[in-house]
Amino acid sequence: MKYVYLFIIYTLGLVVSSLGLALIIRSGLGVGPGDSIAVGISRHTPITVGNVMIIAFVILLLVNAWLERKRPQFESLLPIIIRGRSLDIFLYGPLDQATFEAWWSQWGIFTLGLVATAVGIAVYLRTPFPRIPLDHFMMIMNEKTKRSKSSVRIATESGMALIGFLLGAPVGIGTLIVALLLGPFIQTAYQGARPIAAIWSTSKKNQRKKA
C-alpha cells in the first residue's frame, strides 16, 4: 500500500512541477532555461512545448545511459510522458489565454511558478520511482563532479538558457532568476521532503523483515 501512496506523491510532484513551469512561461518575465529550448523549437515548428520536451528527454535518456555506461532507463518514459502531457494541458488549457500585464501580477505568478517547480521536483525526487532524464542528468553530474545539486543545476541551466536564446525563446530576467535560484530552492525543498524518503525506507525495512 505504501508503494501506492508513494506513486501518488510521485505523480503529484511531477504535475506540480509542470504547473510551475507553465506559470513561469506565462508570467512574461522569461522562460526557464531548460524550457527555453523547448519553447524556442516550438516557435519554429508546429510541435507543442510539451511534445518537444518529450522528444528532448528521450534523447537525454540515451545520453545518460552513455554517461553511466548502463542500459537506457526506459522506465523513465513514464515521468517523461507525465511531465510533457501535463505541461501541455496547463499551457494550452487553463493558462492558454492567461495574460499578466501588471508588474505585480507578473512577479506574483512567476514566484508561485518558481516555488511550485522546486517543490514538485524535490517531492518526486524523494520517491523511488524513475526520474526525468534532466533531473537524473543533474544527479549524474553531481556525483561525477562532487559538486552540490544547486551548483550543478546553475551551470547546466545557464548553458541551456544560451541555447534557448539563440533559438529565439523569450529569455529575460526571469530566466536568469530561475537559473540562479531554482537549484537552491530545490535543495531546500529536498531537505524538507525527508518524510517522503522515510516512507520509502520504512517500506524497505519491512520487506527485509518479511524476507
N, C-alpha and C positions, 0 to 999 in steps of 0.2 A: 504493500500500500504506500510505503514511503517513496517508492520509485514513481508512483502516480503523482504524488504531491510535488516531488522534485521536477517532474516533467512539466507540470502546470506552471511552476515557478519559472522554469527554463523558457517556456513559450511566452509567458508574460514579460520576462526580461527582454526577449527579442522584439516583441511587439512594442513595448515601451520605448526601447532604443530607436525603433523605426519611427515612432511618433515624434521623438526628439529630433531626429534627423529631418523629418518633414517640416517641423516648426522652424528649425534653423534655416532651411531652404526658403520658406515662405516669409521669413522675417524681413527679407530685403536688405540685410546687412552683409550678405556674403555667405556663400555655402561653405560647408565643412570641407577640409582639404581632400579627404577621400571621396566625398560626394561630388566635389568639383569636377573630377574626371568623368564620372557618370553623367552629370548634368551637361558638361561640355560636349560629350559624344552624342547625347540625346538631342542636343540643339542642331546637330548636323545630320541626324538620321531620324527615321520615324519610330525608333525604338524608345520605349519609356525608360525613365531613370532606373526604376526597379529592375527591369529586364537587362539593362546594360550592366547593372551591378551583379546580377546573377551570372552573366557571361564572364565578367571580370573575376568574380570569385572562383569560378570553376577553373580558370587559367591559374589563379593564385594557388588553388588547391594542389595543382600539379607542381608548381614551383616549390611549395612547402615540402612536398614529397621528395623532390630532388635535393633540397637543403638538408633534410633529415636522413636521406638515403633509405627511405622506407616506402612502402606501398602508398599510393594516394588514399587519403581518408575519404572514401566515397560516402561514408556516413554523414560527412559534413554537408552533403547535398540537402539534408533536412533543414538546418538553420539557414542555408543559402536561400532556399525557396521561401521559407517563412519571412526572412528579412526583406527579400526583394518584392514579394507579393504584398506584404503588409505596408511597405513603404509606398507602393503604387496606390494602394487603397486609400491611404491618408492623403497623398499628394493630389490624386485625381478624383478623390471623393469629397470628404468634408472640407478639405483645405484648398480645393481646386480654384474657387473664386475668392478665396480669402486675400484681402489686401490690408496692409497695415501702414498707413501713411504718417500718423503722428509718431514722433520720435519715441515717446514713452511706450506706445504700444509695440513698436518695433523691438525696442530693447527688452520689454517685458516678455514677448513671445520668444525672442532669442534666448534670454536667460532660462526660461522654462524649458526650451528645447535642449539647451546645453546640460542642464541638470538631469532631465529625463534620459538623455542619451547616456550620460555617465552612469546613472543608477541602473538603467536597463542592462548595459554591458556588464557592469560589476555583478549584478544579480545572476545573470545567466552563466557567467564565468565561474561562479561558485558551485555550479551543479556539475555532475559527472558526464553530462551529455556532450555531443560534438560541438566544436566551436566554429564560428565564422572563420574562413581562411585568413582574413585580415587580422583578426584578433589572435589566431594561432600563430601567424607570422610574427606578430609582436612578441608573443611568448618565446618563440624560437630565437629571435634576435636578442631578447632579454637574457636568455640562457647563454647564447654564444658570446655576447659582448660583456656579460656580467654587469650590465647597466640596469638602472631601475626601470620599471614599466613606464613611468612618466617620461623619462629622458628618451627612451626608445620611441615612444609614441610621438613626441615632439619632432624628433629627427625625421621619422618616416612621413609624418603628415606634412611637414614643411616641403619635402620633395614632391609629394602628391599635389600640393597646392600650386607649385610651379607648373606642373604638367597641366593641371586644370586651367590655369591662367592662359597658357599657350593654346589651349583648346577653345578659349573664348568663354569660359564659365564666369559667372559673376563673383569674382574673388574680391573681397573687400576687408574692412576692419573686422567683421565677424569671422572671416576665415582665419585671420591671424590670432584672434582670441581663442578660437576652437583649437588651433594648433598648439597654443601655449598652455591652455587651461584644461582641455579635456583629459589629458593624461593624468595630471594631479587630481582632478575630480574623480576619475575612475579609481585611482589609487586609494583615495579617501573612502569612496563608496565601497570598494572591495573589502576594506578593513571592517566597515560597518555591516557587511553582509556575511560575517563569520557564522551567525546562527544557521545559515543555509548549509554551509560546509559541515556544521555539526550534525545536521540531519543525515548527510551522506556518510560521515564517519561512524555514526551510531548504527546505521544500516549495515555497514561493512563488519562492525564488531559482532552484531547479531548473527550475521552469516557465518562468521568464524566459529562462534559458539555452537551453532547448529551442526557445523561440519565436525 
